[in-house]
Amino acid sequence: MIKYRLECSSGHEFESWFRASADFDSQSLAGEIACPFCGSIDIEKQPMAPSIVTKAAVASRSAGPAAMQSGDSKATLEALRAIKKTVFENTEDVGPRFADEARKMHFGEIEERQIRGSSTLEEARELVDDGVPFGILPALPEDLN
């Protein structure tokens, strides 16, 4: 596993783990990496000092912070599930037509409504360039099965 320090086009910094360097590249090109603060998919790797795990470092870690992080992760996942449920219950699924539908609504070509769907990274970048507001829902573990 490789940990990268990442930064979105709005300057938000965060870290993420990847199985291999190529995984970051492919996920970034597919628009699968989004800033947890603003949802931007324009993400770049930033310089980061290497981290070497030693036996002493592993032994010095206490169960308290790890348990707290696990609890925080569970709470975050539950909050994301609740948000996703609300979005799914209150939007129309337009599937891969998302970018076209969002653009038409933005420019007044069709009546506005709450939609959700999918788009390619290129389509998402074009929406940003056109000033079309949209958000990205993160993939949850159960979505990847």
Sequence and secondary structure as in RCSB ss.txt:
>XXXX:A:sequence
MIKYRLECSSGHEFESWFRASADFDSQSLAGEIACPFCGSIDIEKQPMAPSIVTKAAVASRSAGPAAMQSGDSKA
TLEALRAIKKTVFENTEDVGPRFADEARKMHFGEIEERQIRGSSTLEEARELVDDGVPFGILPALPEDLN
>XXXX:A:secstr
 EEEEEEETT  EEEEEESSHHHHHHHHHTT    TTT    EEEE        HHHHHH  HHHHHHHHHHHHH
HHHHHHHHHHHHHHTSEEEETTHHHHHHHHHTTSS    EEE   HHHHHHHHHTT         GGGG 
